[in-house]
Amino acid sequence: MTAWTQPPYADPSLFVEQDITLEADGRTVPGTLTLPKEHPRIGVVLLAGGGPFDRDETAGPNKPLKDLAWGLASRGIAVLRFDKVTANRPEAMTEPGYTMTAEYVPHAIAAVRALQPHVDQVFLVGHSMGGKVAPRIAAEEPLVAGLVIMAGDTEPMHHAAVRVLRYLGVPTEVVEQFAQQAAVVDSPELAVDTPAQELPFGLPGSFWLELREYDPVATAAKVDRPILILQGGRDYQVTVADDLPAWQRGLPDATVEVLAADNHLFFPGTGPSTMADYEAPQHVDPEALTTIVSWLLRQ
């Protein structure tokens, strides 16, 4: 496998990194604190997308959160990123009682509190499901000064998955089977003990019950903190058409930026995006980094 290489906008001579451990709800996760050598005023906690991701959001040869961490630190912004609690225990995602909140919120709050002594303000930068859950974290932790939501989904996840399967040209019988599972999520009969094999991705009823009731836009509106919404124009998973309008309607004061060339991982390109986009070594678009830094410095 091709090894990750640093993005051209990163300068490791400008920062130092140290390993840390975060503890919450009786479980520890490892993380990395990236500190600019000059005292930073602003810090961010990075939140990976859905799935058992490590602190770098490693996907094949790519590490988009490491790209961001090194790019932000090179611009004078402190960063803390951490392995999700499921990164080394992916089987936890299929255990009864598993929820998005349990996977993200406790250790994200611990990360905010660990970073806060180093900076004046702490922001959350969440990608995909990490962006979706960021408003919930902010609602529970007043130290969060604001949110950057990168490709945060608002369309129900089980509906979006059916749409994505069709986009990718998956055989009709597979799409129909998944659509049947998605219909169970919508059913009033959904319960904690609904067999996981009847549900999308084999995730338990507890996960879908919580997700079905969670409104990230309404939650974000209630926290009343500055928000930047970033969206890739070539993203087929979280899209300009299916997800962005809800953020725009519900958060009229948020800053919204669409990066037309970017896919779901904010890798720039041309033409329709496909799964193959994620297999080639790439880096997060420097325009995405510049947009985030400029917005943070204005807050």
C-alpha positions as CSV (number, residue, x, y, z in Angstrom):
1,M,0.0,0.0,0.0
2,T,1.2,3.5,-0.8
3,A,2.4,5.4,2.3
4,W,0.8,8.7,3.3
5,T,2.9,11.7,2.4
6,Q,2.5,15.1,3.9
7,P,0.5,17.7,2.0
8,P,2.3,20.6,0.4
9,Y,0.6,23.0,2.7
10,A,2.1,21.3,5.9
11,D,5.4,22.4,7.5
12,P,6.3,20.1,10.4
13,S,9.0,22.5,11.5
14,L,6.3,24.8,12.7
15,F,4.6,22.4,15.2
16,V,5.2,19.5,17.6
17,E,3.0,16.5,18.2
18,Q,2.5,14.4,21.3
19,D,0.5,11.3,22.1
20,I,-2.3,11.6,24.6
21,T,-4.9,9.4,26.1
22,L,-8.6,10.4,26.6
23,E,-10.8,8.7,29.2
24,A,-14.6,8.8,29.2
25,D,-17.3,6.4,30.3
26,G,-14.7,4.0,31.6
27,R,-12.9,3.6,28.2
28,T,-9.7,5.2,27.0
29,V,-8.8,6.1,23.5
30,P,-5.4,7.3,22.1
31,G,-5.0,10.6,20.4
32,T,-2.6,13.1,19.1
33,L,-2.1,16.7,20.2
34,T,-0.6,18.9,17.5
35,L,0.7,22.3,18.9
36,P,2.2,25.2,16.9
37,K,5.5,26.3,18.3
38,E,4.2,29.8,18.6
39,H,1.4,30.0,21.3
40,P,-1.9,29.3,19.5
41,R,-5.1,31.3,20.3
42,I,-7.4,28.9,18.6
43,G,-7.7,25.1,18.8
44,V,-9.9,22.6,17.0
45,V,-11.0,19.0,17.9
46,L,-11.3,16.9,14.7
47,L,-14.2,14.4,14.5
48,A,-14.0,11.6,11.9
49,G,-16.9,10.3,9.9
50,G,-19.1,7.3,10.4
51,G,-17.4,3.9,10.9
52,P,-14.5,2.7,13.1
53,F,-12.1,5.3,12.0
54,D,-8.7,6.1,13.7
55,R,-7.6,9.7,14.5
56,D,-6.4,10.3,11.0
57,E,-9.6,9.0,9.3
58,T,-7.4,6.6,7.4
59,A,-8.9,5.3,4.2
60,G,-6.6,3.3,2.0
61,P,-3.5,5.5,1.3
62,N,-5.2,8.6,2.5
63,K,-5.5,10.4,5.9
64,P,-7.7,13.4,5.5
65,L,-7.8,14.3,9.2
66,K,-4.0,14.2,9.4
67,D,-3.9,16.4,6.3
68,L,-6.1,18.9,8.2
69,A,-4.3,18.6,11.5
70,W,-0.9,19.3,9.9
71,G,-2.3,22.0,7.7
72,L,-4.0,23.8,10.5
73,A,-1.0,23.6,12.8
74,S,1.2,25.0,10.1
75,R,-1.2,28.0,10.1
76,G,-0.9,28.5,13.9
77,I,-4.0,26.5,15.0
78,A,-3.7,23.8,17.7
79,V,-5.4,20.5,16.9
80,L,-6.5,17.4,18.9
81,R,-7.6,14.3,17.1
82,F,-8.3,10.9,18.5
83,D,-9.3,7.3,17.6
84,K,-13.0,6.7,17.8
85,V,-13.9,4.3,20.6
86,T,-14.9,1.8,17.9
87,A,-11.5,2.1,16.0
88,N,-10.0,-0.8,17.9
89,R,-13.3,-2.4,18.8
90,P,-15.4,-2.3,15.6
91,E,-17.5,-5.1,16.9
92,A,-18.9,-2.6,19.4
93,M,-21.0,-1.1,16.5
94,T,-23.1,-4.2,16.4
95,E,-23.6,-4.6,20.2
96,P,-27.0,-3.9,21.7
97,G,-27.2,-0.3,23.0
98,Y,-24.8,1.1,20.5
99,T,-25.6,4.7,19.5
100,M,-24.0,7.6,17.7
101,T,-24.0,9.6,20.9
102,A,-22.1,6.8,22.8
103,E,-19.6,6.5,20.0
104,Y,-18.8,10.2,19.7
105,V,-19.9,12.5,22.5
106,P,-18.1,11.4,25.7
107,H,-14.6,11.3,24.2
108,A,-15.2,14.4,22.1
109,I,-16.0,16.3,25.3
110,A,-12.9,14.9,26.9
111,A,-10.9,16.1,23.9
112,V,-12.4,19.6,24.1
113,R,-11.4,19.8,27.8
114,A,-7.9,18.5,27.2
115,L,-7.3,21.0,24.5
116,Q,-8.8,24.0,26.2
117,P,-5.8,24.8,28.6
118,H,-3.6,25.3,25.5
119,V,-5.8,27.9,23.7
120,D,-8.3,30.7,24.2
121,Q,-11.0,29.1,22.1
122,V,-11.9,25.5,21.1
123,F,-13.9,24.7,17.9
124,L,-15.2,21.4,16.6
125,V,-14.3,20.4,13.0
126,G,-16.4,17.4,12.1
127,H,-16.5,15.5,8.9
128,S,-19.6,13.6,7.6
129,M,-21.2,11.9,10.7
130,G,-18.6,13.8,12.8
131,G,-20.2,17.0,11.4
132,K,-23.7,15.7,12.0
133,V,-23.0,14.9,15.7
134,A,-21.0,18.1,16.3
135,P,-24.1,20.1,17.3
136,R,-25.0,17.5,20.0
137,I,-21.5,17.8,21.4
138,A,-21.7,21.6,21.5
139,A,-25.1,21.4,23.2
140,E,-23.5,19.4,26.0
141,E,-20.2,21.2,26.3
142,P,-20.2,25.0,26.7
143,L,-16.5,25.3,26.1
144,V,-17.1,24.7,22.3
145,A,-16.8,28.1,20.7
146,G,-18.2,27.2,17.3
147,L,-18.6,24.5,14.7
148,V,-17.1,23.6,11.3
149,I,-19.4,21.0,9.6
150,M,-17.7,19.3,6.6
151,A,-20.2,17.3,4.5
152,G,-22.5,16.8,7.4
153,D,-25.6,14.8,6.4
154,T,-29.1,15.9,7.0
155,E,-31.0,13.4,4.8
156,P,-31.8,10.3,7.0
157,M,-28.8,8.0,6.7
158,H,-30.8,4.9,5.7
159,H,-32.5,6.9,2.9
160,A,-29.2,8.3,1.7
161,A,-27.6,4.9,1.6
162,V,-30.3,3.6,-0.8
163,R,-29.7,6.7,-3.0
164,V,-25.9,6.1,-3.0
165,L,-26.3,2.4,-3.9
166,R,-28.4,3.4,-6.9
167,Y,-25.8,6.1,-7.9
168,L,-23.1,3.5,-7.8
169,G,-25.0,1.1,-10.0
170,V,-25.3,-1.6,-7.5
171,P,-27.4,-4.6,-8.7
172,T,-31.2,-3.9,-8.3
173,E,-31.7,-6.9,-6.0
174,V,-29.1,-5.6,-3.6
175,V,-30.7,-2.1,-3.6
176,E,-34.1,-3.6,-3.0
177,Q,-32.9,-5.7,-0.1
178,F,-31.3,-2.6,1.5
179,A,-34.5,-0.6,0.8
180,Q,-36.4,-3.2,2.7
181,Q,-34.0,-2.8,5.7
182,A,-34.4,1.0,5.5
183,A,-38.2,0.6,5.6
184,V,-37.8,-1.2,8.9
185,V,-36.0,1.8,10.3
186,D,-39.0,4.0,9.3
187,S,-41.5,1.6,10.7
188,P,-43.3,2.3,14.0
189,E,-42.4,-1.3,14.9
190,L,-38.7,-0.5,15.2
191,A,-37.5,-1.4,18.6
192,V,-34.2,-1.9,20.6
193,D,-34.6,-5.7,20.1
194,T,-35.3,-5.6,16.4
195,P,-32.9,-8.2,14.9
196,A,-29.8,-6.4,13.5
197,Q,-29.9,-8.5,10.4
198,E,-33.2,-6.8,9.5
199,L,-31.6,-3.4,9.7
200,P,-29.1,-1.4,7.4
201,F,-25.4,-2.2,7.9
202,G,-26.3,-4.7,10.6
203,L,-26.4,-1.8,13.2
204,P,-28.7,-2.4,16.1
205,G,-32.1,-1.0,16.8
206,S,-30.7,1.3,19.5
207,F,-28.6,3.1,16.9
208,W,-31.5,3.7,14.5
209,L,-34.0,4.7,17.1
210,E,-31.6,7.5,18.3
211,L,-30.7,8.6,14.8
212,R,-34.3,8.7,13.7
213,E,-35.1,11.2,16.4
214,Y,-32.0,13.4,16.1
215,D,-32.2,16.6,14.1
216,P,-28.7,18.0,13.6
217,V,-30.0,21.3,12.1
218,A,-32.5,22.0,14.9
219,T,-29.8,21.1,17.5
220,A,-27.3,23.4,15.8
221,A,-29.8,26.3,15.8
222,K,-30.3,25.9,19.5
223,V,-26.6,26.0,20.5
224,D,-26.4,29.6,19.0
225,R,-22.7,29.6,18.2
226,P,-20.9,30.5,14.9
227,I,-21.1,27.8,12.3
228,L,-19.3,27.1,9.0
229,I,-20.9,24.6,6.6
230,L,-18.5,23.2,4.0
231,Q,-19.8,21.1,1.1
232,G,-18.1,19.4,-1.8
233,G,-19.8,20.0,-5.1
234,R,-18.8,16.5,-6.4
235,D,-19.9,14.6,-3.2
236,Y,-22.3,11.8,-4.0
237,Q,-22.7,10.7,-0.4
238,V,-23.7,14.0,1.2
239,T,-24.9,16.2,-1.6
240,V,-25.6,19.8,-2.5
241,A,-29.1,18.8,-3.5
242,D,-30.1,16.3,-0.7
243,D,-28.4,17.6,2.4
244,L,-27.2,21.2,2.1
245,P,-30.6,22.9,1.8
246,A,-31.7,21.8,5.3
247,W,-28.6,23.5,6.8
248,Q,-29.3,26.6,4.8
249,R,-33.0,26.8,5.8
250,G,-32.4,26.1,9.4
251,L,-29.2,28.1,10.0
252,P,-29.7,31.4,8.0
253,D,-26.8,33.0,9.9
254,A,-24.3,30.2,9.2
255,T,-21.5,30.7,6.7
256,V,-21.9,28.2,3.8
257,E,-19.2,27.4,1.3
258,V,-19.5,25.0,-1.6
259,L,-16.2,23.8,-3.0
260,A,-17.3,22.7,-6.5
261,A,-14.3,20.5,-7.3
262,D,-14.4,18.5,-4.1
263,N,-15.7,15.0,-3.3
264,H,-16.9,13.6,0.1
265,L,-13.3,13.6,1.5
266,F,-12.7,17.1,0.1
267,F,-10.3,15.8,-2.5
268,P,-10.5,17.9,-5.6
269,G,-11.1,16.5,-9.0
270,T,-13.2,16.6,-12.2
271,G,-16.1,14.7,-13.5
272,P,-18.5,12.5,-11.6
273,S,-17.1,11.2,-8.3
274,T,-16.8,7.5,-7.8
275,M,-15.5,5.1,-5.1
276,A,-12.3,4.9,-7.1
277,D,-11.6,8.5,-6.0
278,Y,-10.8,7.3,-2.6
279,E,-8.3,4.7,-3.7
280,A,-5.6,7.0,-5.2
281,P,-3.3,8.9,-2.9
282,Q,-4.6,12.5,-2.5
283,H,-4.8,15.3,0.0
284,V,-7.5,17.6,1.3
285,D,-8.1,20.5,-1.0
286,P,-5.9,23.5,0.1
287,E,-9.0,25.7,-0.6
288,A,-10.9,23.8,2.1
289,L,-8.0,24.4,4.5
290,T,-7.8,28.1,3.7
291,T,-11.6,28.5,4.0
292,I,-11.5,26.9,7.5
293,V,-8.5,28.9,8.7
294,S,-9.9,32.2,7.4
295,W,-13.3,31.5,9.1
296,L,-11.7,30.5,12.4
297,L,-9.5,33.7,12.5
298,R,-12.6,35.8,12.0
299,Q,-14.4,34.4,15.1
